Structure formats: C-alpha cells, structure tokens
Amino acid sequence: LKAGEMVLRSNSPELGEAVESLEMEYEGESMHISFNARYLIDVLSVIEEEEVLLELGDHFGPAIIRPKEDQHYLCVVMPMRL
C-alpha cells in the first residue's frame, strides 16, 4: 500500500505469479502486508457492495474489512508472516 495505490501480488508454484495495481484512497505510511488469498476471497464473495473499506493498523495486526455503506457488518482477517 502507498498513497493512492494498492499493488496486489499472488504467487503459486502451480499457477505462477500475478500482479495487479488498483487505485484507492489510502492515508499513512507505505506498508507491505500478506494475507491468505482464500480468506480475502471468502470475505469479498459475501459482500454485495462494489466498494469495501479495508482498515489496517500495521503489518502485524488484523485487517477489518467491511462494506463501505454498511457499518453493521465486518470481518476480521489476520495477516500471514512470510
């Protein structure tokens, strides 16, 4: 993460590597954080809104993911240490 951009990287020995860059609103220091992609896909598959909020404290703490317009639903995902 860095100001205005999130770069997503995925690496699988069987499938290879993929990189995607997304525009986003981000405030704070640049950060590298790793998650199990399956957990993120599970969370995003049940959120019906197109925009979500991803709240991070630091690269060791949990991420809170919630729909942008629904403050009653939230999901906590722990990062992986690589």
Backbone as a printed PyTorch tensor [residue, N CA C, xyz], in Angstrom:
tensor([[[  0.8370,  -1.1730,   0.0000],
         [  0.0000,   0.0000,   0.0000],
         [  0.8840,   1.2400,   0.0000]],

        [[  0.4620,   2.2250,  -0.7520],
         [  1.0890,   3.5360,  -0.7040],
         [  0.0350,   4.5470,  -1.1250]],

        [[  0.3130,   5.7980,  -0.9700],
         [ -0.6640,   6.8390,  -1.2520],
         [ -1.3130,   6.6460,  -2.6250]],

        [[ -2.6200,   6.4080,  -2.6300],
         [ -3.3780,   6.3020,  -3.8640],
         [ -3.3100,   4.9790,  -4.6050]],

        [[ -2.5580,   4.0020,  -4.0870],
         [ -2.3880,   2.7600,  -4.8430],
         [ -2.2320,   1.5450,  -3.9370]],

        [[ -2.8330,   0.4450,  -4.3720],
         [ -2.6270,  -0.8580,  -3.7450],
         [ -2.1250,  -1.7900,  -4.8340]],

        [[ -1.0010,  -2.4340,  -4.5770],
         [ -0.4550,  -3.4090,  -5.5170],
         [ -0.6780,  -4.7890,  -4.9170]],

        [[ -1.3860,  -5.6390,  -5.6500],
         [ -1.6780,  -7.0000,  -5.2090],
         [ -0.7780,  -7.9620,  -5.9590]],

        [[ -0.1560,  -8.8530,  -5.1950],
         [  0.7010,  -9.8720,  -5.8020],
         [  0.2420, -11.2360,  -5.3200]],

        [[  0.1950, -12.1710,  -6.2400],
         [ -0.1620, -13.5430,  -5.9150],
         [  0.8980, -14.4530,  -6.5130]],

        [[  1.3020, -15.4410,  -5.7330],
         [  2.3250, -16.3550,  -6.2140],
         [  1.9160, -17.7720,  -5.8420]],

        [[  1.8930, -18.6470,  -6.8370],
         [  1.5470, -20.0400,  -6.6350],
         [  2.5110, -20.9000,  -7.4480]],

        [[  3.1230, -21.9010,  -6.8130],
         [  4.0360, -22.7650,  -7.5680],
         [  3.3570, -23.4470,  -8.7630]],

        [[  2.0720, -23.7760,  -8.6200],
         [  1.3570, -24.4620,  -9.6990],
         [  0.8800, -23.5100, -10.7980]],

        [[  0.4900, -22.2790, -10.4160],
         [ -0.1280, -21.3650, -11.3760],
         [  0.7530, -20.2030, -11.8130]],

        [[  1.8230, -19.9290, -11.0870],
         [  2.6930, -18.8150, -11.4430],
         [  2.4110, -17.5840, -10.5970]],

        [[  2.7600, -16.4280, -11.1300],
         [  2.6460, -15.1740, -10.4000],
         [  1.7540, -14.1920, -11.1390]],

        [[  1.0190, -13.3800, -10.3810],
         [  0.1730, -12.3390, -10.9620],
         [  0.3670, -11.0590, -10.1530]],

        [[  0.2950,  -9.9060, -10.8360],
         [  0.4250,  -8.6070, -10.1900],
         [ -0.6730,  -7.7060, -10.7350]],

        [[ -1.3610,  -7.0140,  -9.8290],
         [ -2.4450,  -6.0950, -10.2170],
         [ -2.3130,  -4.8330,  -9.3800]],

        [[ -2.4680,  -3.6720, -10.0180],
         [ -2.4020,  -2.3980,  -9.3200],
         [ -3.7880,  -1.7580,  -9.3200]],

        [[ -4.2350,  -1.2980,  -8.1450],
         [ -5.5610,  -0.6890,  -8.0200],
         [ -5.4460,   0.7090,  -7.4400]],

        [[ -6.2290,   1.6420,  -7.9770],
         [ -6.3260,   2.9670,  -7.3690],
         [ -7.1820,   2.8590,  -6.1250]],

        [[ -6.7840,   3.5890,  -5.0810],
         [ -7.5600,   3.5660,  -3.8500],
         [ -7.2330,   4.7840,  -3.0190]],

        [[ -8.0960,   5.0560,  -2.0650],
         [ -7.8150,   6.1030,  -1.0970],
         [ -7.0480,   5.4610,   0.0440]],

        [[ -5.8660,   5.9840,   0.3390],
         [ -5.0510,   5.4310,   1.4200],
         [ -4.3150,   6.5620,   2.1060]],

        [[ -4.3680,   6.5530,   3.4300],
         [ -3.6440,   7.5270,   4.2340],
         [ -2.6590,   6.7760,   5.1100]],

        [[ -1.4520,   7.2440,   5.1900],
         [ -0.4720,   6.6200,   6.0620],
         [  0.8050,   6.2770,   5.3380]],

        [[  1.7040,   5.6570,   6.0980],
         [  2.9940,   5.2310,   5.5720],
         [  2.8090,   4.0770,   4.5820]],

        [[  3.7520,   3.9190,   3.6710],
         [  3.7380,   2.7550,   2.7890],
         [  3.8170,   1.4970,   3.6420]],

        [[  3.1430,   0.4330,   3.2080],
         [  3.0780,  -0.7840,   4.0100],
         [  3.0600,  -2.0080,   3.1150]],

        [[  3.7490,  -3.0630,   3.5530],
         [  3.6860,  -4.3820,   2.9140],
         [  3.0040,  -5.3120,   3.9060]],

        [[  1.9800,  -6.0180,   3.4480],
         [  1.2510,  -6.9430,   4.3110],
         [  0.7990,  -8.1270,   3.4660]],

        [[  0.7770,  -9.3140,   4.0540],
         [  0.4190, -10.5320,   3.3140],
         [ -0.7960, -11.2050,   3.9440]],

        [[ -1.6940, -11.6810,   3.0830],
         [ -2.8860, -12.4080,   3.5250],
         [ -3.0260, -13.6900,   2.7200]],

        [[ -3.6970, -14.6580,   3.2890],
         [ -4.0920, -15.8410,   2.5490],
         [ -5.2000, -15.4020,   1.5830]],

        [[ -4.9850, -15.5550,   0.3020],
         [ -5.9390, -15.0920,  -0.7040],
         [ -7.3120, -15.7410,  -0.5340]],

        [[ -7.3540, -16.9940,  -0.1140],
         [ -8.6320, -17.6950,   0.0780],
         [ -9.5040, -16.9800,   1.1020]],

        [[ -8.9020, -16.4710,   2.1830],
         [ -9.6650, -15.7590,   3.2090],
         [-10.2470, -14.4550,   2.6520]],

        [[ -9.4530, -13.7380,   1.8580],
         [ -9.9530, -12.4930,   1.2700],
         [-11.0750, -12.7640,   0.2750]],

        [[-10.9190, -13.8000,  -0.5280],
         [-11.9640, -14.1550,  -1.4980],
         [-13.2440, -14.5370,  -0.7750]],

        [[-13.1420, -15.2920,   0.3160],
         [-14.3280, -15.6710,   1.0950],
         [-15.0660, -14.4440,   1.6090]],

        [[-14.3390, -13.4840,   2.1470],
         [-14.9610, -12.2600,   2.6680],
         [-15.6170, -11.4640,   1.5470]],

        [[-14.8830, -11.2220,   0.4790],
         [-15.4030, -10.3950,  -0.6140],
         [-16.5540, -11.0590,  -1.3580]],

        [[-16.6460, -12.3750,  -1.3220],
         [-17.7280, -13.0650,  -2.0340],
         [-19.0860, -12.8850,  -1.3540]],

        [[-19.1100, -12.5470,  -0.0710],
         [-20.3910, -12.3600,   0.6240],
         [-20.7970, -10.8930,   0.7450]],

        [[-19.8980,  -9.9750,   0.4170],
         [-20.2290,  -8.5500,   0.4340],
         [-20.8100,  -8.1810,  -0.9190]],

        [[-22.0130,  -7.6510,  -0.9090],
         [-22.7060,  -7.3490,  -2.1640],
         [-22.3690,  -5.9770,  -2.7320]],

        [[-21.7920,  -5.0910,  -1.9420],
         [-21.4330,  -3.7590,  -2.4290],
         [-20.1630,  -3.8210,  -3.2710]],

        [[-20.0110,  -2.8500,  -4.1630],
         [-18.8290,  -2.8090,  -5.0180],
         [-17.6200,  -2.2220,  -4.3110]],

        [[-17.8390,  -1.3850,  -3.2920],
         [-16.7320,  -0.7580,  -2.5830],
         [-16.6840,  -1.2590,  -1.1500]],

        [[-15.4740,  -1.5480,  -0.6870],
         [-15.2790,  -2.0060,   0.6840],
         [-14.2320,  -1.1250,   1.3540]],

        [[-14.2710,  -1.1280,   2.6840],
         [-13.2500,  -0.4520,   3.4720],
         [-12.3100,  -1.5150,   4.0220]],

        [[-11.0290,  -1.2790,   3.9060],
         [-10.0050,  -2.1630,   4.4390],
         [ -9.2570,  -1.3400,   5.4780]],

        [[ -9.4320,  -1.6940,   6.7410],
         [ -8.8300,  -0.9320,   7.8230],
         [ -7.6440,  -1.7120,   8.3910]],

        [[ -6.4840,  -1.0640,   8.3920],
         [ -5.2410,  -1.6950,   8.8530],
         [ -4.5840,  -0.8130,   9.9030]],

        [[ -4.0420,  -1.4470,  10.9370],
         [ -3.2690,  -0.7070,  11.9280],
         [ -1.7920,  -0.7410,  11.5760]],

        [[ -1.2700,  -1.9340,  11.4010],
         [  0.1150,  -2.1280,  10.9780],
         [  0.2060,  -3.4780,  10.2700]],

        [[  1.3960,  -3.8450,   9.8260],
         [  1.5220,  -5.0740,   9.0230],
         [  1.5050,  -6.3560,   9.8590]],

        [[  1.4030,  -6.2550,  11.1850],
         [  1.2970,  -7.4400,  12.0320],
         [ -0.1190,  -7.6470,  12.5720]],

        [[ -0.9190,  -6.5930,  12.5890],
         [ -2.2510,  -6.6620,  13.1820],
         [ -3.3120,  -7.0970,  12.1890]],

        [[ -4.5090,  -7.3770,  12.6830],
         [ -5.5950,  -7.8380,  11.8130],
         [ -6.1190,  -6.7320,  10.9010]],

        [[ -6.6970,  -7.1500,   9.8020],
         [ -7.3900,  -6.2350,   8.8920],
         [ -8.8810,  -6.3490,   9.1660]],

        [[ -9.5560,  -5.2240,   9.1350],
         [-11.0140,  -5.2110,   9.2370],
         [-11.5390,  -4.8530,   7.8590]],

        [[-12.3990,  -5.6920,   7.3390],
         [-12.9940,  -5.4730,   6.0180],
         [-14.4890,  -5.3240,   6.2190]],

        [[-15.0450,  -4.2440,   5.6510],
         [-16.4890,  -4.0110,   5.7690],
         [-16.9980,  -3.3060,   4.5100]],

        [[-18.2880,  -3.4980,   4.2120],
         [-18.8670,  -2.7550,   3.0940],
         [-18.8070,  -1.2620,   3.3890]],

        [[-18.5890,  -0.4520,   2.3880],
         [-18.4550,   0.9950,   2.5810],
         [-19.7130,   1.6120,   3.1770]],

        [[-20.8780,   1.1420,   2.7800],
         [-22.1360,   1.7430,   3.2130],
         [-22.8280,   0.9950,   4.3460]],

        [[-22.2840,  -0.1040,   4.8350],
         [-22.9350,  -0.8940,   5.8870],
         [-21.9690,  -1.0810,   7.0500]],

        [[-22.1070,  -0.2610,   8.0720],
         [-21.2030,  -0.3120,   9.2120],
         [-21.5680,  -1.4290,  10.1960]],

        [[-22.6360,  -2.1970,   9.9400],
         [-23.0740,  -3.2550,  10.8370],
         [-22.3970,  -4.5970,  10.5460]],

        [[-21.7970,  -4.7290,   9.3880],
         [-21.1340,  -5.9780,   9.0080],
         [-19.6310,  -5.7330,   8.9850]],

        [[-18.8730,  -6.6220,   9.5860],
         [-17.4310,  -6.5430,   9.4780],
         [-16.8190,  -7.9190,   9.5520]],

        [[-15.6450,  -8.0450,   9.0040],
         [-14.9070,  -9.2970,   9.0200],
         [-13.4700,  -8.9840,   9.4120]],

        [[-12.8930,  -9.8500,  10.2180],
         [-11.5080,  -9.6800,  10.6590],
         [-10.6700, -10.7700,   9.9900]],

        [[ -9.5780, -10.3670,   9.3680],
         [ -8.6660, -11.3020,   8.7140],
         [ -7.2560, -11.0380,   9.2400]],

        [[ -6.6230, -12.0990,   9.7140],
         [ -5.2660, -11.9700,  10.2290],
         [ -4.2580, -12.0960,   9.0870]],

        [[ -3.1900, -11.2890,   9.1310],
         [ -2.1510, -11.3840,   8.0900],
         [ -1.2760, -12.6090,   8.2980]],

        [[ -0.5610, -12.9540,   7.2460],
         [  0.4130, -14.0550,   7.3060],
         [  1.7990, -13.4620,   7.4870]],

        [[  2.6420, -14.1730,   8.1570],
         [  4.0360, -13.7510,   8.2620],
         [  4.8440, -14.5570,   7.2650]],

        [[  5.4940, -13.8560,   6.3630],
         [  6.2980, -14.5430,   5.3380],
         [  7.7780, -14.3980,   5.6260]]])
